[in-house]
Amino acid sequence: MGPVLCLITDRRMWGQRWEDGLVGQVIVAAQAGVHMVQVRERDLDGGALRELVARCVEAARGTNTRILVNDRLDVALAAGAHGVHLRGDSMPASRVRAVCPRPFLIGRSIHTADEARLADVAGLDYLVFGTVFATSSKPGRNPAGVAELAACVAATTLPVLAVGGVTVETMPSVTRAGAAGVAAIGLFASDVALVVQRLQGSRVRGDELD
């Protein structure tokens, strides 16, 4: 199987009818075989976010795609999501795990190898490291590069997903660094099915989070 693929949502891509556009993207991604969708709409209020997440969960029903909510554990639980993705400065994963046993997924963002080393391995299922390459979604942020990605991979036993400016063309360098896969917005902004197809055959297994 190919790398673990995580689509990160960005409703700004979809204009005024953003909700239908975003949910439609989740439907296509789930059918194409994307493993996870992180609903990352941090400025939505709790009610609107819960409604959106519930629609995404329904959109992925019957597939292997799991829906995660960025940092809002309360919304994830209320909407029936499959997991939560914690910010680097968010609550301890062990606290979440105490009330959310597996198969509920818990991930965390990291930015250095030291953060990977200190991550709560017992509570977490995966880490997301970035930004690896320059990206328009994080203007002005210096990319960490694949060497630092490799250092993060070496510092933990958890699967590490690369985020930030990853393309189909740069994906080989990401997998050579040992990453289990990629989390991205722009990578999936056009033809999700084609991107997934082009990433098939990588040496990294997409079932590492099972």
N, C-alpha and C positions, 0 to 999 in steps of 0.2 A: 504493500500500500504506500501511498504518498505521505507527505508531511501533514501534521495536524494543521487544519485551516480554521482560523477564527475571523469571522467578519465582524468588524466594529461599525455600528450604525452612526450615521450623521444625517439628521433629517434636513439639514440645510441644502443637501443635494437635490431635494425634491420640490422645492418651491412651495406655493401656497397649499397644494394638495399633498403635503409631505407625508401624512399618515398612510394614505393608500399606497404611495410610492415606496415608502420604507417597508411596509408589510409585504408588498409585492416583491421587493428585493429579497426578503427573508424566504418567501415561498420558493423563488428560483434557486436561492442558495441551498435550501434544504433538499430540494429535488436533485441538485447537482452534486451533493455529497459533502458540503461544508460541515465540519464537525461541530462548531460552536458559533453562536451569534451573541456578541456582547452588546446589549442595548445601552448605549452610552449617550444619553440625552440628559445631561446633568442639570440643565436649567429648567426642565419641566417640573411643574409642581407634582406632588405625590399622586393625586387623583388621575391626572392626565397620563403620568408615567405608568401607573398601574394598568390603566386601560390599554395603553400601547403594548406593554409587555404581555398582557393577556392575549391580545390579538396575535402577537408574534409566537406565543406558545401554541395557539391554535393553528397558526400557519405551518408550524413544524410538526404537528401531530402526524403520527404514522411514519415518520422518518427517524433517522438516528441523530439528527441535529439537536443540540441542546442549547436552550436559551438561558443566558446569564444576564444579570443586571449589574450595571456599574455602581458598586458601593452601597446601594440602597437595599440592605437585607430585608427591611420591612416590606418594601415593594415586591421583591423577589418572592417572598413567602406568600404575600397576599394574592399575587397574580399566578401562582403555581409554576414559577420558573424553575429551571433545573440547577441553578447555581447563582453565585455572586462573585463579581470580580472586585477585589479590594484595592483602593489606592495604597500607595506606599506608606502614607501616614494614617491609615485607617485603623480600625479596631483589630486586635489580635485574631489571627485565624483560629486559634484554639478556642476562643470564646464563641465564634460562629459554629465551629464543629461540635461544641458541646450541645447545641440545640438543633443542629442540622447534620445528622449522620449521613454517611455515604449511602446512596450514590449522589447526593447533593454535592455539586462541584464548588470548590473554593480556589480562586486564583489571586495572585497579588502582583502589582507592578513593582519593578525594581529598576535601579539606574546604575548600580555598580556591582562589582564582584563581592564586595564586603556585604552589601545588602542581600545578595544571594546566599552568602555563607551564613548569615544570621537569620534567614527566613525560618518561620515556624514549620518545619518539615512535617511534623506530626499532624498539623491541621490542614495543610495546603495540598492541592492536587497538581498545581503547575505555577510557573512564574512567567511573567511577560517582561522582557528586557528591551529598553530602548531609550532614546531613539538611535537606531543603528545607522541609518543613512539620512541625509537631509530630506526634509519633507515639508510640504506647504501647510500641513495641518499643525506643525510646530515651528512657525517662522522664528528665526533668530536663535534657535537652539543648535548648538554645535553637535554634530553626530558623534556617537561614541565609537563607531567602527566595528568591524568584525572581530578584531583582536580582543576587544573588551567583551564582546559577546562570547567568544571562546573561553575567556577567563571566568565569566559567570557560569557557563555550562560546567566548567571544571570544579566550581566551588560548591555545587549542590548535587543532590541525588534526584531532584525534581526535574521533570521536563521543563525546558525553557523555550518559550516562543519569542521570536524576534518581532519587534514592531518599529515602524518608522522608515518610510521610503523604500520598502522592499518591493521589488518588481519580479516578474518572471525571469528576467535576465540576471538579476542579482541573487536569486534564490539559491543557485548552486554554491555560492560563497557562504550563504547562511547555513546550509546543511553541512558544508565542510567544517564549519565552526562547531558543529555538534548540536545545533538547535533542533528541537523536536518539530518545529513548524513555524508558522507566522500568524500574527494578528495584524489586521490591516483594514483601512478604509479605502484608500485609492486603488489598491490592487484589485478590488472587487467592484469598482465603480462602473465598469462597462459590461463585458460579457462574462458573467460569473461562471457559467458552464464551461466556456472555453478556457478560462484561467485554471479551473480545477482539472480539466483534461490535460492541459499542458504541464501541470505539476505532478501528474500521475507518473509512477515509476521511480520516484525518488527513493533513496535508500532508507529514509526515515519513515517509521511506521505511524500510520494515522490512528492506531488503536492503543497508543501508549496511555491514554487517559481512561481506558475502560477499567 
